[in-house]
Amino acid sequence: MRSRFENALIAVALCGSVAAILASCSSDDSSPASVDATDLNRTHGGSYSMCHRTGSAGVEIDVSAPEMSSRRNRGDYLTKLYVSHDADMPSDGAHFRRIGDAIAAARTGRLARGEFRHAACRITIEVAAGVYSGDYVDSTNTSIDFFPMVIDVPDITLHGAYVPQLSRSGRPTGVGASTAATTISPVEPLGFDAVTGASIGIFVANGHPNGSAGNGLTIQGFVLHSNQLAEGDAGGQGITSVRVKDLSILDNRFEAGFSESIDLRETTGLLRRNHLGGTAGSCDICLAGPGAYEASSNRLLAGGIPGFLVVSAFGLPVVSEIEDYVSPDRSTIDVNIFNNEVRDHVRLPVGVGIRLGAIGVGSPNVAGHIRARIHDNVLVNNRFGMIIEAAFPVPDTKLKGDIDASIYGNKFRQSCQANLLIALSRHTTVLGLTDLPYLLNSTYRIDLNDNLKFRDVWYGNPAGFGNRLFVDGHRIPYGARQFYSEDGCPNLGT
């Protein structure tokens, strides 16, 4: 059965015009909620929200404190948990001092009831405004969370007090609509797993290959810090997911210093209205297949090499707390990336706003297929506006990857080198900087839709490899065109 995100992407493919897509084809999630953060540590009127279960289904009801025990004995469970640092909060199983303790309580109940991948009712963990500390070394301090905080059971909402102020275009400005914010700040700068070498995340959504999964997780309203000490240092991830369906990442602010702010693999997910203040690592938002993603109304400032990186698979290590990702033989990824602002990705040699890669890092033998709609974004002052390429080809491997991309309605401004580079090898090979292999018997179908003119596009697709490049339905003859200069940027009228 398809998830709601996969269905949304299919609906987008069936829509005709840009106006129709914007009006009726994007996912219908809730707008930023106004949160009274001062009262998150209190149950409303002395009552508790509980799930009244009838078989595998459930309905949310309000229950008084005296009723709670009998309701629990009949299989009902709390659907609202509260996290706060207030010293006088009640000890009732609904209130916690640490986010991780609330997650653990929800997890214990889910597993005991057999709610492994679907649940009768959603559990919302409301986290009051304040600064919440964490570390990736176990601490006896009962006020410090342990990173990563792993969510591996379904239908959990983590809801903080931060509400972004939005511009007229619906993208976050980087400041809050009020002074209230739920901030997660590491005690020590986030680093890397001593065993696997993977970046340590603050939140990790995991789907066990043969067990429970954090399907349906929503993370909304947090300010996340990596706490790197020096400008240019990078370490840790804000949010990571592996093997999860229906993940929603909404209305969060990621401060600078993450190696990757968001790293999603084999996931279906929605990313909306997040503000990324810059990283010094690899990619700001990394999306890997197989999976389906919608990313809209986000703002990405000077950060990793690409702002968005979309690849067919991602075979790099994961943290010790979750099982290794096993690359499939084939992988298809669907992405709909629209109404985002991506600016100032100018790192040498190929800082880029949006990058599509047929072959993923660490997974050279996965035959990839990317199906992408890239539209109505603002791409400003990037070394390249967009790159469509083989990405990570390795000699003597399968070297197979297809890309279908529709590009329309984007605003390209001040692209240092070119608005678009299309490469049937790694971008650096086409630019004359490396000598990596070309894809074999692969096909790119790129529709520019008058958003760009092909005469202004840089590309590289030499004869002899069986590859085909189609632009706006026309087969492009074998050849190459590029004017790369590491010392400066040609005046391309952009």
Beta strands, then each sheet from edge to edge (+ up, - down):
strand 1: 47-54
strand 2: 57-64
strand 3: 77-78
strand 4: 80-83
strand 5: 95-96
strand 6: 123-127
strand 7: 130-135
strand 8: 145-146
strand 9: 149-151
strand 10: 156-159
strand 11: 164-166
strand 12: 172-176
strand 13: 182-186
strand 14: 201-206
strand 15: 218-220
strand 16: 222-224
strand 17: 237-250
strand 18: 253-254
strand 19: 260-272
strand 20: 275-276
strand 21: 285-288
strand 22: 291-296
strand 23: 299-300
strand 24: 306-311
strand 25: 330-338
strand 26: 341-343
strand 27: 352-359
strand 28: 367-375
strand 29: 378-380
strand 30: 384-391
strand 31: 401-408
strand 32: 411-413
strand 33: 418-423
strand 34: 443-447
strand 35: 458-461
strand 36: 468-471
strand 37: 474-475
strand 38: 479-481
sheet 1: 2+ 1- 3+
sheet 2: 5+ 4+ 6+ 10+ 15+ 17+ 14+ 9+
sheet 3: 5+ 4+ 6+ 10+ 15+ 17+ 19+ 21+ 24+ 27+ 30+ 33+ 35+ 38-
sheet 4: 5+ 4+ 6+ 10+ 15+ 17+ 19+ 22+ 25+ 28+ 31+ 34+ 36+ 37-
sheet 5: 8+ 7+ 13+ 16+ 18+ 20+ 23+ 26+ 29+ 32+
sheet 6: 11+ 12-
end
